[in-house]
């Protein structure tokens, strides 16, 4: 009992975030330090994260959606093997801290909350530098380019699965695409989402694809939170929004 805790706050939940935090703390307490797997979606406040860090040193799997401070407690999870920290905009330094603090990390799911219109390889370099034991990596929506992907393939030689959907700065042609297919058993490329989607026409141009990406993000994150920063993106691909 209490080795696994999965909790989520969604539109159908009858509990407030405050009540869910209390329930989660109670469940963590009942685990008596033997907690191995925890999943918290959309209500992991700082106090709860600190409490889990004090009581969960045996954790091997953590999923924290929309949690931006995990790197501050990463050193409390030396046994961690799986980390899903989706919709959390971590900087390069935070990723490096996680990599160094969790030497047994085998699986990382790290998707961006907001898209970046420019190539940005710092995340990829940090992963390549500090996570050599990775077997599974998901970087949905990341802004890495071919240079960053090359670094990951060099720094993480044990990779078996790699999810690169919505990584639109990649240009996987020629030798790099061949290397990915030869080295990775389970590979999801940026174009796969369009090939398998009824929403995107195969003849659509790049602008349509970017708008599909923005729409996907708005489906995943809190709409009000997204709109607070959306004014910075009013002019995108020379298209003005009212």
GIVEN-V688758 format. One line per field, one symbol per residue. ss: DSSP state (H for helix, E for strand, L for the rest). psi: psi as a letter, one per 30 degrees, with the letter a starting at -180 (. if undefined). A space follows every 10 residues. Layout:
# GIVEN-V688758
ss: ???
psi: ???
This chain:
# GIVEN-V688758
ss: LLLEEEEELL LLLLLLHHHH HHHHHHHHHH LLLLLLEEEE ELLLLHHHHH HHHHHLLLLL EEEEELLLLH HHLHHHLLLL LEEELLLLLL LHHHHHHHHH HLLLLLEEEL LLLLLLLLLL LHHHHHHHHH LLLLLEEELL LLLLLHHHHH HHHHHLLLLL EEELLLLLLL LLLLHHHHHH HHHLLEEELL LHHHHLLLLL LLLLLHHHHH HHHHHHHHHH LLHHHHHHHH HHHLEELLEE LL
psi: kgfkjjkkja ffkfkleeee eeeeeeeeef fhggkfkkkk jggileeeee eeeffhfgkf kkjjkhjfge ffgefgifgk fkkjhlhjik leeeeeeeee fifgkfkkjj kkeklkglkj geeeeeeeef ifgkfkkkhk glglaeeeee eeeefifgke kkjgkgiffk iilbeeeeee eeekejkjle feeefgkffk kfglleeeee eeeeeeeffe lkeeeefeff ffgejkhgkk k.
